[in-house]
Amino acid sequence: MGFHRFYETWFDHLRLLVDQLSQAPKPPTTQDHHHALHHLVQKAMAHYAEYYRVKSLAAKHDVLSVFAAPWSTSLERSLLWIGGWRPTTVFHLIYTESSIMFGSQIVDILRGLRTGDLGDLSPAQFRRVSELQCDTVREENAITDELSEWQDGSGDMLGLVCGNTNGKMERLGRVLEKADDLRLRTVRNVVEMLTPQQAVQFLTAAAELQFGVHIWGLNHDRRRSDK
């Protein structure tokens, strides 16, 4: 329940941060605007880092509870990859947002006008996104393999019944820690290769996706409980 309460407070704070991100000057036209965007990005990343710090502490106390994420809706849990979102989701989001913004501003872009948003990613940025995606896929697959090995090794139920669980839980905790590290590191790497304006748009889109899935899940769970 300790982490559950933390998550609820953290989630509410994320909503406030997204409101601030949404109200940021777009596009930035002064040096103060650029500083404000940079500050908001740092603030959002610190918020995510705090989530993973507290989650790591909670996992050391009860890794199975954190892995199962009982504070999430049924829909959210069905989408989980090792106790959280799949890191490669970041790249699908980047490509989708970039495509939508590019399409809505294609006339201006063809006229040579630079929008500076996610629809205006440079060739170098696209190359960097592609490189990061390949690296993330490799790490994601390696961690998935580690979890599969852990699950295969858990077939010895006699050892679990006899209480020999410490080593198993510690190993599961390490897998979860690697997955969370990859999640946070992926977001950081993407944010670092974006401009502050693009990073604000990316972080806003990521949070709004999280909110949307959560609300959809809540509505689904309510309909099930009413039957």
C-alpha positions, 0 to 999 in steps of 0.5 A: 500500500505504501507504493500504491499511495506514492503512485497515486500522488505521483500520478496526480503531480504528473497531471500538473506537470503536463498542464505546465508543459502544455502551457509552455510557449510554442514556439519559443521566441525569446531566450527566456522562453528557451530557458523556461522550456529547458527547466520544464523538461528537467522538472519532468525528467526529475519526476520520472527519475523519482518514480523509478527511485521509489519503485526500486526501493519498493521492489526490494521490499516486495518485488512480486507486488511491484511486478504485478502492479496492483495499482494499475487497471486491468487494461494497463496490466495487460500491456505491461512488459516486466512491470512497466511499459515496453521501452520501444513504445517510445519510438512508436510515439516519436514516429507517430507524433512526428508524422501527425505534425508533419502532415498538418504543417506540410505546406509551410515545411515545403515552403521552407518554413521551419516549425521547430516541433516534432514534425520538423526533425532533422535528418541527423535526429532521425538517424539518432532515433533509428540508432537508439531504437536498434540499441533499445530493441537489443537490450529489451530482447536480452532482458526478456530472455533473462525473464524467460530463464527465470520463469523456466527455473521457477518450474521447480515448485518443490524448492519454492514450497520448501521456502527457498525463495530468496535467491529467486526473488533477488534474481527477479528483482534484478530483472525488474531493475534492468527493465526500469533502468532501460525505460528511464534511460530510453526516455533520457536518451530521446529527450537529449537528442531533441530540442527543448521544444520537441522534448516538451511535445514528446513528454506531453504526448507520452503522459497523455498516452498514459492518461488515456490508457488509464482512463480507458482502463478505469472505465472498462473495470467499472463496466465489469464491476457493474455486471 
